[in-house]
């Protein structure tokens, strides 16, 4: 039996008769037997700290402890950390018996691959920096992977995203990227994609198995509240130019972790990003937006600089 067949068999055992599992050739489609058609968002909104605390408590209840985030510049193949799964690089890519981090991570990441509208603005649901809510765990077998999916369904329920509104889909066809093989499933909540779960293994050593569950804190809160995306992320400053808000938010994270804007490398990336700041905004400065962003990021990683110093670097950069 290959990994794909093992996975389907393990999912049937782990999820039981509470779920309907359809498999047609390589396509997998899973939904609750108690599937509901309408989702009514909770009346009470939760802030970032409360949502993070609920997630941590739910992971703990399943025996999954929180790990400290990776450094923002830990990626060996990328300028910035783009995903918590990079914590498994030594284990998956190098076939070494070590992980950089393991467990539940609330990992700040920087990505420039988000979907954009025809006008060049980031599409709803996408940012150049966000908090990757992830579980990265070594597993003994594919049964463990299916069990982690069942746990993740329970964790989503703990923050108000209940099983009756979930749908899990994907191709059971194995993909390969360099030394790593994988099978990816996508999780939707009431029609909105909120998460992936990926079974990963070393191509030459299939016993080196890892479960990678990934989402974004900002996306989970958006799915829970079903509010305007920009209001969800930026709050009362959401009426400003979206690309400006996103650029300042990402620059605050990166500069706060010790990267100065410059002509090349990581600094050059931030310099180019800050060209997105609207000229009308740059004349007035971005100190308030920077302070708000710094307060957000400090929930996850301590900044190397106080927020006024970060704001000064951003203001000086956009003034040029």
C-alpha positions in Angstrom: 0.0 0.0 0.0 1.5 3.4 -1.0 1.4 6.6 1.1 -1.8 7.9 -0.6 -3.7 4.7 0.1 -2.3 4.6 3.6 -3.5 8.2 4.2 -7.1 7.6 3.0 -7.3 4.4 5.2 -5.9 6.3 8.2 -8.3 9.2 7.7 -11.3 6.8 7.7 -10.1 5.3 11.0 -9.3 8.6 12.7 -12.3 10.6 11.6 -14.8 7.7 11.9 -18.4 7.8 10.9 -18.8 11.4 11.8 -17.4 12.3 8.4 -18.2 11.4 4.8 -15.0 10.6 2.8 -15.3 10.6 -1.0 -12.4 9.4 -3.1 -12.5 9.6 -6.9 -9.3 8.6 -8.4 -6.8 11.1 -7.0 -9.4 13.6 -5.6 -10.4 13.5 -2.0 -13.4 15.3 -0.5 -14.3 15.1 3.2 -17.2 16.8 5.0 -19.1 16.3 8.2 -22.3 14.3 8.3 -23.7 17.2 10.3 -22.8 19.7 7.6 -24.7 23.0 8.0 -25.4 25.4 5.2 -25.1 28.8 6.9 -22.5 30.2 9.2 -23.5 32.9 11.7 -20.4 34.7 13.1 -20.3 35.1 16.9 -21.6 38.4 18.2 -18.5 39.0 20.3 -15.3 39.7 18.5 -12.0 38.5 19.9 -8.7 40.4 19.9 -5.4 39.0 18.7 -4.1 38.1 22.2 -7.4 36.3 23.2 -7.4 34.4 19.9 -3.8 33.4 20.3 -4.5 32.3 23.9 -7.4 30.2 22.8 -5.3 28.5 20.2 -2.4 27.8 22.6 -4.8 26.3 25.2 -6.4 24.1 22.5 -3.1 22.8 21.3 -2.0 22.2 24.9 -5.2 20.2 25.5 -4.0 17.8 22.7 -0.5 17.5 24.1 1.1 19.9 21.7 3.3 22.5 23.4 4.1 26.0 22.0 7.6 26.5 20.6 9.5 29.7 20.3 9.4 31.2 16.8 12.2 30.8 14.3 14.4 33.8 13.7 12.9 35.9 10.9 16.0 35.3 8.7 16.5 31.6 9.3 15.7 30.4 5.8 18.6 28.9 4.0 16.8 29.0 0.7 14.9 32.3 1.3 15.8 35.8 2.5 13.2 35.7 5.2 11.4 32.9 7.0 8.3 32.2 4.8 6.8 29.3 6.7 7.1 27.5 10.1 7.8 24.3 8.2 11.3 25.6 7.7 11.8 24.3 11.2 11.9 20.8 9.7 14.5 21.5 7.1 17.3 19.5 8.7 15.0 16.5 9.3 13.2 16.6 5.9 15.8 18.0 3.5 19.1 16.7 5.1 17.8 13.5 6.6 19.3 14.5 10.0 17.7 13.5 13.3 17.0 17.1 14.4 14.3 19.7 14.1 14.9 23.5 14.6 11.5 23.8 16.3 8.6 21.4 17.0 5.1 21.7 18.2 2.7 24.7 17.9 4.3 27.8 16.5 2.9 31.3 16.1 5.5 32.2 13.5 5.9 35.7 12.0 6.7 35.2 8.3 7.4 37.4 5.2 6.1 36.4 1.8 5.7 38.4 -1.4 3.7 35.8 -3.3 0.2 36.8 -2.2 -2.6 37.2 -4.8 -3.1 40.7 -6.1 -6.0 42.5 -7.9 -5.6 43.8 -11.5 -4.8 47.2 -10.0 -1.8 45.7 -8.0 -3.3 45.8 -4.5 -3.1 42.7 -2.4 -6.3 40.6 -2.6 -8.4 40.1 0.5 -6.8 37.4 2.7 -3.3 38.2 1.6 -0.4 40.2 3.3 3.3 40.4 2.8 3.7 39.5 6.4 1.5 37.6 8.8 1.6 35.1 11.7 1.8 31.6 10.5 -0.2 29.5 12.9 1.3 26.0 12.5 1.9 22.6 14.0 5.2 21.0 12.9 5.6 17.5 14.3 7.6 14.5 13.6 5.4 11.4 13.3 5.9 7.7 13.5 3.4 6.8 10.8 0.6 8.0 8.7 -1.9 7.1 11.4 -0.4 9.8 13.6 -0.9 12.3 10.7 -4.6 11.5 10.5 -4.9 11.8 14.3 -3.3 15.3 14.1 -5.9 16.3 11.5 -8.6 15.1 13.9 -7.0 17.2 16.7 -6.8 20.3 14.4 -10.5 20.0 13.7 -11.1 20.1 17.4 -8.7 23.1 17.8 -10.6 25.0 15.1 -13.8 24.3 17.0 -12.3 25.8 20.1 -12.0 29.1 18.4 -15.5 29.0 16.9 -14.8 27.3 13.5 -16.8 24.2 14.0 -16.7 20.9 12.1 -20.2 21.2 10.6 -18.9 24.1 8.5 -15.6 22.5 7.5 -14.7 20.8 4.2 -11.4 19.1 3.4 -10.3 18.6 -0.2 -7.2 17.8 -2.1 -5.3 15.5 -4.5 -3.8 12.4 -3.0 -1.2 12.4 -5.7 2.3 12.7 -4.2 4.3 15.8 -5.2 8.1 16.2 -4.9 10.2 19.3 -4.3 13.9 18.5 -4.2 14.5 15.9 -1.5 11.0 16.2 0.0 7.8 14.4 -1.0 4.3 15.4 0.2 0.5 15.1 0.0 -1.5 18.3 0.6 -5.1 18.7 1.8 -6.9 22.0 2.0 -9.4 23.0 4.7 -12.3 25.3 4.1 -14.6 26.9 6.6 -18.0 27.9 5.1 -16.5 28.3 1.7 -13.3 30.2 2.8 -10.0 28.4 2.7 -8.4 28.7 6.1 -5.7 26.0 6.4 -3.6 23.3 4.8 -2.4 20.0 6.3 0.6 18.4 4.6 2.1 14.9 5.0 5.8 15.3 4.3 8.6 12.8 4.1 12.2 12.6 3.0 12.3 11.1 -0.6 15.2 8.7 0.2 14.1 7.9 3.8 10.3 7.6 4.0 10.5 6.9 7.7 11.3 10.6 8.2 7.7 11.7 8.3 6.4 15.1 9.4 2.9 16.6 9.8 2.7 20.3 8.8 -0.5 22.1 9.6 -0.6 25.7 8.5 -2.9 28.7 8.7 -2.6 32.4 9.4 -3.8 34.1 12.6 -5.2 37.0 10.6 -7.1 34.6 8.3 -8.5 32.6 11.2 -9.8 35.8 12.8 -11.3 36.9 9.5 -13.0 33.5 9.0 -14.4 33.7 12.5 -15.7 37.3 12.3 -16.5 37.5 8.5 -15.8 41.2 8.6 -14.0 43.5 6.2 -10.5 42.2 5.6 -8.7 45.5 5.9 -10.6 46.3 9.1 -9.8 42.9 10.4 -6.0 43.5 10.0 -5.5 47.2 10.3 -8.4 48.4 12.5 -9.4 52.0 12.4 -6.5 52.9 10.0 -8.1 50.6 7.3 -9.3 53.6 5.3 -5.7 54.4 4.3 -4.1 53.0 1.1 -3.9 49.2 1.6 -0.4 48.9 0.0 0.8 51.6 2.4 -0.5 49.9 5.4 0.9 46.5 4.3 4.3 48.0 3.5 4.6 49.8 6.9 3.4 46.7 8.7 6.0 44.4 7.1 8.8 47.0 7.4 8.0 47.4 11.1 8.4 43.6 11.6 11.7 43.3 9.6 13.4 46.5 10.9 12.3 45.5 14.4 14.2 42.2 14.0 17.4 44.1 13.1 17.3 44.5 9.3 18.0 48.0 8.1 16.8 49.2 4.7 19.7 49.2 2.3 20.7 48.8 -1.3 20.8 45.0 -1.5 19.8 41.7 0.2 17.1 41.8 2.9 17.6 45.6 3.3 17.0 46.1 -0.4 13.8 44.1 -0.2 12.4 46.3 2.5 13.6 49.4 0.6 11.7 48.3 -2.5 8.6 47.4 -0.4 8.5 50.9 1.1 8.2 52.5 -2.4 4.6 51.3 -2.1 3.9 54.0 0.5 1.6 56.7 -0.8 3.3 60.1 -1.4 0.5 61.8 0.5 1.1 59.6 3.5 4.9 59.9 3.4 4.7 63.7 3.8 2.9 63.3 7.1 4.9 60.3 8.4 3.8 56.9 9.5 4.6 56.9 13.2 1.1 55.9 14.3 0.8 53.1 11.8 4.3 51.9 12.8 3.5 52.0 16.5 0.4 49.9 15.9 2.3 47.4 13.9 5.1 47.2 16.5 2.6 46.5 19.2 1.1 43.7 17.2 4.4 42.0 16.3 5.7 42.3 19.9 3.0 39.8 20.9 5.0 37.1 19.0 8.7 38.2 18.9 10.4 40.9 21.0 11.7 43.7 18.9 15.4 44.6 18.8 14.5 48.3 18.7 11.9 50.6 20.4 9.0 51.6 18.1 10.1 55.2 17.7 13.5 54.1 16.3 11.7 51.8 13.9 9.4 54.6 12.8 12.3 56.9 12.3 14.0 54.4 9.9 10.7 54.0 8.0 10.1 57.7 7.8 13.6 58.4 6.6 13.4 55.8 4.0 10.1 56.9 2.5 11.2 60.5 2.6 13.8 59.6 0.0 
